[in-house]
Each structure stands twice: as C-alpha cells, then as structure tokens.
Amino acid sequence: MNSRQQCQAAIGRCIRLRDFELDLDRRELRAADGAQAPLRNKALEALLVLAEHAGHVVSKDEMMARVWPGVVVTEDSLTQLVNRIRRQLGDTDRSLLRTVSRRGYVLAVDRDSVAGAAPNRVNPRPAIATNLPTAAAPLFGRESDLGAVAELVASI
C-alpha cells in the first residue's frame, strides 16, 4: 500500500510534500513507497506546525513556542531545524519551505497536494510593528482603574 492509499485508508488529513506525504493525524512523514521517513521529533513537530498553517506565515515566535514549549531557545536553533527539514524533503531551492524575512516561515503547498486537510483560511493582515505592549502584557499599579472598567462593562 503506497502512502496515498494509507492516507485515504485512514481517512486522514495528509499533505503531499514532493516525494513525501505528511499525515497530520498520525503525525508521521512517509516516503513515496510508504516507509516512514527519518525525521527527528523536533523537526517533525515543526513540520506539523507549518502544515497546520500551510500556505500561511507562521511566526518564528509561534514556531519556537510550539516546538520548544517552556524552553528558551535562540533563533539559530529554529534555523537549524528548518534546514534539517529542508534537507529531508530535498528542498534545495527553498521553494517548499520558504523563509519570510523578519516574520517567519511558510510551507508553500498547492491545493492539489492537500487531501482532507482543513479548508483554506483567509490570510490575515500582517501585524503592524508598534511599541505598544501586547494584549497579554500585565498592567501593574492600575487595580482601581481595572476595577472601575470592569464595573462599567458589567453595567452595560
């Protein structure tokens, strides 16, 4: 049974990546002959993150948070991991796994390469660089203001 038949038999979500097939449900990369391709755990995790957002940019921060949760790593670690994935997939021209300067990475797949994957999402507008804190940034010394805002919202 070839890898396409394995994906169809498992009714899985699969993405064809040149001579490989990535099964998102089984979390494995298979060669054209159906044999599991050797890919280290972190590289496979990174590829799965990219595949979940195929065709869309995944930020470097999101990649590092998903691949190394709770661990501080440098961008160099991510770069090495991406290069390992490219070598495995034979992506010497970097057309399959593209680097988006200062933003992140995108797994460039066409519609025909996705079997049973999630429907296309609308590409969100890129984030605008700003010096304002993120929404998740804590607000210190404003407990009374936060309480007043919470009361106003509750009264609406």
N, C-alpha and C positions, 0 to 999 in steps of 0.2 A: 504494500500500500504506500503510495507516494505521499508527500507532505500535504498536498492539496486535498487528497482523499481523507487524510487523517483529520484535517480541519473540518471538512464537510461532515465526516462521520461523527465528530464530537460536537457538531453544531456550535463550533467555537467562533470567536472573533479572531480573525487572522489577517495579517498584513504581509504581502509579498514584498521582500526586500532583495531585489536582484535574484540571486540564486538561492535565497533563503526564504523561509516562511517563519514569521513570528506569531506564535499562538498566545494571545493575550490572556485567555482563560487558564490555560495550562502553564503559563509563564515559562515557555521554552522556545528556543530558536532551533529550527531544523534546517538541514541542508536539503537540496533538491531530492536526494534519494530517501529522505525521511529520517535519516540519522540525526540525533541531537548534536548540534554544533557546540564545540567547546567555547564557552564564554563564562568568565568569572562572575560571581554573584553580583558584585557592584556594577559591573559593566552591563549585565542583564537587567538589573534594576533600572539603570539609567536609560537603557534602550526601551524598556517598558514605559517609563515616564514619557519619553519622547513620542512613543507610539500612541499613548493615550491622547496626546495633543497633536497628532500627525497633521502636518500642513500649517501648524501654528507655532509661533515662537514660544519657547519655554525659557524663562529667565535663568540665569546662572544661579541666582539665589534659590529659586524654587528647586532646581536640579540638585543643588548641594543639600538642601533641607530634606528632600525626599530620599536621596541616595545615602546620605550620612546623617540620619536624624539624631539630633542632640550632640553632634560632634562638630568641632570647629576644624574645617579644612581650608586649604588655600585654593585659589582658582587654578593653580598649577595641577592640583590633584584631579580636578574636573577635566582640564585639558588633556592630561594623560589618559584618563578614562575614555574620553571621546575619541582620541587617537587609536586606542585599543579596539574600540567598536568599529571604527573605520577600517582598520586592518583586517578584522574578522570578516567584514562584509565586502571587502575588496573595493572600498570606496576611495580609490586613489585620487580621483578628480574632485572629491568633496562635493559631489552633486546630490548625493543621497542624504548625507548628514551635514547640513550647512551651518556655518558659523554666522551669526548676525552680530556684527560689530557692536560691542559695548552693551548688548542686550541679552544674548543667549544663543540657543541652538534651535534648529527646526529640522524635523525629519520630513524630507520632501518626498511625498508619495503621490501617485496619481489615483484617481477614483477606481480604476480597474484593479489596483493592487490591494484594495481593501475588501475583504469578504466578511460580511456580518459585523463589521465594525460600527461604532456609533455614527449617527448621521452627522453631516458637516455642521459645524457651528459657525455662527457669524464671527468673523475675525474682529476682535475688539480693537478699539482705537489704542494706539500705543500710549503708554503712560507719559505724562509730561513731567520733565525734570523740575523739581521745586525744592526749596529749602524748608518747607513746612514739615512738621512731624507727621508720621503716618497715623492712620486712624487707630492703630493698635498701640501707639505711644501713650504711656501713662501720663496723667495730668496730676501734678503734685501741687499741694497747697491751695486747692480750689474746691475743697469738700463742700463748703457752704454754697458756692456757685453751682456745683453739680446737683446739690440737693434742691436748690431753687428751680433749676431747669427741669429736674425730674418731676417736681410738683406741678409746674406749668404744663408739662406734657401730659401728666396724669389727669389734669383738669379739663383737657380738651375733649 
